Amino acid sequence: MTETPRVRIVDSADVSPDAVIGDGSAVWHLAQVREGVRMGENCIVGRGAYIGTGVEMGDNCKVQNYALVYEPAKLGDGVFIGPAVVLTNDTYPRAINPDGSIKSAHDWEPVGVTIEKGASIGARATCVAPVTIGAWATVAAGAVVVKDVPAHALVVGVPAKRIGWVGEAGIPLEPGDAADVWVCPSTGDTYIESEGTLSKETV
């Protein structure tokens, strides 16, 4: 195991020397971190996870066991990727071209999933690129996301649909005293809904 005051990388992990790993980060057994990855500080990459070429990760991200984060995904600060999550990168996948020849890297253009600050993707969910998951949103376990998810949205199902809102604590919000007002039962923070979007009320 490579363990310094800066990073921890276990011996069975495959980390490209071209990857940039931020201070305080850890890469665990059998994980693969490809060339060109830029990982922020205090990130965790779990057992068997895959971080594709050139993926960008902010600070304090957690990528749980066996998650597949394909390039060119971009993860903001504090993003949670649950076990066995898949972030795809090919809208119309094929192994071969119409003439029967094997597709090469030059025969398609990868597209990525963008996940904004504080959002969480539940276990075994799939995000089909190109989609953006808004800040502090939650994608339920097993969901399949095929369109953009607004900030603070709670989405479930196949295909994923919004069933509610969540606050920064990740707990579903409850209706407030007025229309279009939502309250976090954990923190007491108030959120305002307007035209299908949610924003935190500032004091």
PyMOL commands that set and color helices and strands:
alter all, ss='L'
color gray80, all
select helices_A, chain A and resi 105-107
alter helices_A, ss='H'
color red, helices_A
select strands_A, chain A and resi 2-3+7-9+14-15+20-21+25-27+32-33+38-39+44-45+50-51+56-57+62-63+68-69+74-75+80-81+86-87+114-115+120-121+126-127+132-133+138-139+144-145+153-156+161-165+174-175+181-183+190-194+197-200
alter strands_A, ss='S'
color yellow, strands_A
deselect
rebuild
show_as cartoon
